[in-house]
């Protein structure tokens, strides 16, 4: 925005008269961003503390996280306490209601307690590098394995992509972006030097996500888990890409792997080589539908039915007729 650019370059611009409500909203957002920044710093210190953060540091070592990446992404640790963050902020006189608005604290039957307890903390930064929310991963097999901040006045899941602040320049340089699902998928790629990568964090990829990414990359490569849920998520996302006229491709990983385990196993060069042969959206959807339904008479009907939506969402009529002809040939129908 103009305000952000002016602030960045030290230029004073006259602000238009804000209504009292707008002024109040802006002040609240700035207050919540301050709280988030301080909370991220507190979690980071807890991770570095010899006793408190030992188990969390061992967990990160096991996941092959480098100190450089841990530092760059401000990883932290929320101690095993019901009121650690509440106590930290009460010493500074911060109202517990503001902590609740920031999503750091949960209210239950009139009492407040910390949302994140005994978890690795992943601060979620916006494109300008401001901490807008948090994700937490437990250190054992407890459920839920991952816990994210709720929607707040500064954090909107449908618009925010994890890691974009660190990836945007690499996306611009290469003209492409890898899109993964989870924190560790993204961090594993970053550890291996692949910087043009963002993550959707368990939410379905939205039109806003795609529109944000269009500002940084012309081509997007989905790298989702090779299990059924991952393939399903990829299929859903591809329709959004096609409607937005984006060159989307999908990198199908070997069975039983996810982006994190795959790159640890094969390294960056082989990962990039595999990405070069990633399939375009429509051929991928065609192949998936044929594999799922087969080429019996009944199967062909189902394939056509499954692909009506994706074909209809192709914004370009030339592409649409090319793919319809291709599908007709593959199914041996008129």
C-alpha positions in Angstrom: 0.0 0.0 0.0 1.0 3.7 -0.4 1.2 4.0 3.4 3.6 1.1 3.7 5.9 2.4 0.9 5.9 5.9 2.4 6.8 4.5 5.8 9.5 2.4 4.3 11.2 5.3 2.5 10.6 7.9 5.3 8.1 10.0 3.2 5.4 11.7 5.2 2.0 11.7 3.4 -1.1 13.5 4.6 -3.5 10.9 5.8 -7.1 11.3 4.8 -9.5 12.0 7.7 -10.2 8.7 9.4 -13.5 8.0 11.1 -13.2 7.2 14.8 -14.1 3.5 14.0 -11.3 3.2 11.3 -8.8 4.8 13.7 -9.8 2.3 16.4 -9.5 -0.7 14.0 -6.0 0.5 12.9 -4.8 1.0 16.5 -6.1 -2.5 17.4 -4.3 -4.1 14.4 -1.0 -2.3 15.3 -1.4 -3.4 19.0 -2.0 -7.0 17.9 1.1 -7.0 15.6 3.2 -5.7 18.5 1.9 -8.5 20.8 2.7 -11.1 18.1 6.2 -9.8 17.6 6.9 -9.9 21.3 5.3 -13.4 21.6 7.5 -14.7 18.7 10.6 -13.3 20.5 9.5 -15.0 23.8 9.0 -18.4 22.1 12.4 -18.0 20.3 14.1 -17.4 23.7 12.3 -20.4 25.2 13.7 -22.6 22.4 17.2 -21.3 23.1 17.1 -21.9 26.9 19.4 -24.8 27.8 16.8 -26.6 30.0 13.4 -25.4 28.7 14.0 -25.9 25.0 16.2 -29.0 25.0 13.5 -31.5 23.9 12.3 -29.1 21.2 15.8 -28.5 19.9 16.4 -32.3 19.7 13.2 -32.6 17.8 14.3 -30.0 15.3 17.7 -31.7 15.0 16.0 -35.0 14.2 14.1 -33.2 11.4 17.4 -32.0 10.0 16.6 -28.3 10.6 19.7 -26.1 10.2 20.3 -23.3 12.7 20.3 -20.8 9.8 16.7 -21.9 8.8 15.5 -22.1 12.4 16.8 -18.5 12.9 15.5 -17.1 9.6 12.0 -18.5 10.2 12.0 -17.4 13.9 11.2 -20.9 15.1 10.4 -21.1 18.8 9.0 -23.3 21.6 5.9 -22.8 23.8 6.8 -24.3 27.3 4.6 -27.0 28.9 2.6 -24.5 31.0 -1.0 -23.4 31.0 -0.1 -19.7 31.7 3.5 -19.1 30.4 2.5 -16.5 27.8 -0.2 -15.0 30.1 2.4 -14.4 32.8 5.0 -13.1 30.3 2.6 -10.4 29.1 1.0 -9.6 32.5 4.5 -8.5 33.7 4.3 -5.9 30.9 0.7 -4.8 31.8 -0.9 -6.3 28.6 -4.6 -7.0 28.9 -5.5 -10.7 28.7 -8.4 -9.7 26.4 -5.8 -8.4 23.8 -3.9 -11.8 24.1 -7.2 -13.5 23.4 -7.9 -11.3 20.3 -4.4 -12.1 19.1 -5.3 -15.9 19.3 -2.5 -16.6 21.9 -4.9 -17.2 24.7 -8.2 -19.2 25.0 -11.1 -18.4 27.4 -13.1 -21.2 29.0 -15.7 -20.8 31.8 -14.3 -17.4 32.7 -10.7 -18.5 32.9 -7.9 -17.9 30.4 -5.1 -20.3 29.4 -2.3 -20.5 26.8 -3.4 -21.8 23.4 0.1 -23.2 22.6 1.6 -25.6 25.2 4.7 -27.8 24.8 4.8 -27.2 21.0 7.4 -26.1 18.4 6.2 -22.7 17.3 6.2 -21.5 13.7 5.5 -17.7 13.5 3.4 -16.9 10.4 4.7 -13.8 8.8 2.9 -11.7 6.2 4.5 -10.5 2.9 6.0 -7.5 4.7 7.6 -9.7 7.4 5.1 -8.9 10.2 4.1 -11.7 12.5 0.3 -12.2 12.0 -0.2 -15.6 13.6 1.3 -18.8 14.8 1.4 -22.6 14.2 2.3 -25.1 16.8 3.5 -28.8 16.4 3.4 -31.2 19.4 6.6 -33.1 20.2 4.9 -36.5 20.5 1.9 -38.2 18.9 -0.7 -36.1 20.7 -3.7 -34.8 18.8 -4.1 -32.4 17.2 -0.6 -32.8 15.9 -0.7 -29.2 14.5 -2.6 -26.2 16.0 -2.9 -22.9 14.2 -4.0 -19.4 15.3 -7.7 -18.7 14.7 -8.8 -15.9 12.4 -7.9 -12.6 14.0 -8.1 -8.9 12.8 -4.5 -9.4 11.4 -4.5 -13.1 10.4 -6.7 -14.4 7.5 -6.1 -18.0 6.5 -7.6 -17.6 3.0 -5.1 -14.9 2.1 -2.0 -15.9 4.0 0.7 -18.2 2.7 3.4 -19.4 5.0 7.0 -18.5 4.0 6.0 -15.9 1.3 8.0 -13.2 3.0 11.2 -15.3 2.5 10.2 -16.7 -0.9 9.0 -13.7 -2.9 12.3 -12.6 -4.4 13.3 -16.2 -5.4 9.8 -16.6 -7.0 10.3 -13.4 -9.0 13.8 -14.4 -10.1 12.8 -18.0 -11.2 9.3 -17.1 -12.4 8.0 -20.2 -10.6 6.9 -21.2 -7.1 6.5 -24.6 -5.4 3.4 -24.9 -3.2 3.5 -27.4 -0.4 1.0 -28.1 2.4 3.0 -28.0 5.7 5.6 -26.1 7.7 8.2 -28.9 7.7 7.7 -29.5 3.9 8.6 -25.8 3.3 11.5 -25.7 5.8 13.0 -29.0 4.4 13.1 -27.4 0.9 14.6 -24.2 2.3 17.2 -26.2 4.2 18.3 -27.7 0.8 18.5 -24.3 -0.8 15.2 -24.2 -2.6 13.8 -20.8 -1.7 10.9 -20.3 -4.1 8.4 -22.2 -1.9 5.3 -21.3 0.0 2.9 -23.4 2.1 -0.9 -23.5 2.4 -1.0 -24.8 6.0 -3.7 -27.4 5.9 -6.3 -25.0 4.4 -7.6 -25.6 0.9 -5.9 -23.4 -1.6 -8.1 -20.4 -2.2 -8.7 -17.9 -5.1 -7.0 -15.2 -2.9 -3.9 -17.4 -2.4 -3.6 -17.9 -6.2 -4.1 -14.1 -6.8 -1.5 -13.2 -4.3 1.0 -15.7 -5.9 0.3 -14.4 -9.4 2.1 -11.2 -8.4 5.3 -13.2 -7.9 5.3 -16.2 -10.2 3.9 -17.2 -13.6 4.2 -21.0 -13.0 3.2 -22.8 -9.9 4.1 -26.4 -9.0 2.0 -28.2 -6.5 4.0 -30.7 -4.4 1.4 -32.4 -2.2 1.7 -35.7 -0.3 1.4 -38.8 -2.5 -1.4 -40.2 -0.3 -5.1 -40.1 -1.3 -5.8 -36.9 0.8 -2.8 -35.1 -0.9 -4.0 -36.1 -4.4 -7.6 -35.0 -3.5 -6.3 -31.6 -2.2 -4.2 -31.1 -5.4 -7.2 -31.9 -7.7 -9.3 -29.3 -5.8 -6.6 -26.7 -6.1 -6.0 -27.2 -9.9 -9.6 -26.1 -10.7 -8.9 -22.7 -9.0 -5.6 -22.3 -11.0 -7.4 -23.0 -14.3 -10.1 -20.5 -13.5 -7.4 -17.9 -12.7 -5.5 -18.7 -16.0 -2.3 -19.8 -14.2 0.2 -22.4 -15.5 -0.2 -24.9 -12.7 1.7 -28.2 -12.7 1.7 -31.1 -10.3 4.7 -33.0 -9.0 3.6 -36.5 -8.0 5.9 -37.9 -5.4 6.7 -41.6 -5.0 4.2 -43.5 -2.9 4.7 -43.2 0.8 6.7 -40.0 0.7 5.9 -36.3 1.4 7.9 -33.3 0.2 9.9 -33.3 3.5 11.0 -37.0 3.4 11.4 -36.9 -0.4 13.9 -34.0 -0.5 15.8 -35.4 2.5 16.2 -38.7 0.5 17.1 -37.4 -3.0 18.5 -33.9 -2.5 17.8 -30.6 -4.2 19.2 -31.4 -7.7 17.0 -34.5 -8.2 14.0 -32.7 -6.7 14.4 -29.9 -9.2 14.9 -32.4 -12.1 11.7 -34.2 -11.1 9.9 -30.8 -11.0 10.9 -30.1 -14.6 8.8 -33.1 -15.7 5.8 -32.1 -13.5 2.6 -32.7 -15.4 0.3 -29.8 -16.5 -3.0 -29.6 -14.7 -5.4 -30.9 -17.3 -3.4 -34.0 -18.5 -2.9 -34.8 -14.8 -6.6 -34.7 -14.1 -7.3 -36.8 -17.2 -4.8 -39.5 -16.2 -6.2 -39.5 -12.6 -9.8 -39.9 -13.8 -8.9 -42.7 -16.3 -6.9 -44.5 -13.5 -9.8 -44.2 -11.1 -12.7 -45.2 -13.4 -11.1 -47.3 -16.1 -12.0 -47.5 -19.8 -15.1 -49.7 -19.7 -18.2 -48.1 -21.2 -19.4 -47.2 -17.7 -15.9 -45.9 -16.8 -15.7 -43.6 -19.9 -19.0 -42.0 -18.9 -17.7 -41.4 -15.4 -14.4 -40.0 -16.7 -16.3 -37.5 -18.9 -18.5 -36.6 -15.9 -15.5 -36.1 -13.6 -13.8 -33.8 -16.1 -16.8 -31.6 -17.1 -16.1 -29.2 -14.2 -12.3 -28.8 -14.8 -12.8 -28.5 -18.6 -15.5 -25.9 -18.0 -13.2 -23.9 -15.7 -10.6 -23.4 -18.4 -10.8 -19.7 -19.1 -9.2 -20.0 -22.6 -11.6 -21.5 -25.3 -8.7 -22.7 -27.5 -7.1 -24.7 -24.6 -10.5 -26.1 -23.8 -11.1 -27.4 -27.4 -7.6 -28.9 -27.5 -8.1 -30.7 -24.2 -11.6 -31.9 -25.2 -10.1 -33.4 -28.5 -7.2 -35.0 -26.5 -9.6 -36.6 -24.0 -11.9 -37.8 -26.9 -8.8 -39.5 -28.4 -7.7 -41.1 -25.1 -11.2 -42.4 -24.5 -11.7 -43.4 -28.2 -15.0 -41.5 -28.4 -16.4 -38.8 -30.7 
